């Protein structure tokens, strides 16, 4: 906390780059956001590897080994765990 001109202010840390709102967005939206940030997204938990159903899935956790690269020819991998409803 810092006092500036007699007024106390609190500096809040910006969220991590790979920290989208997993509680309110579909897995597809979270994955799109991560890809826009420069990550190569690996999905764990999609039924039979079928990522076409990600609109109905939710992200349960994101495993981020590092910051996205600034080199446009490479990407940094991030692993996303999803939970999907059972489909038949």
Secondary structure, DSSP 8 states (H G I E B T S, - for coil): -EEETTEEE-------TT---TTTS-HHHHHHHHHHTTEEEEEES-GGG-GGGGGG-EEEEEEE-S---S-TT--EEEEEEEE-----
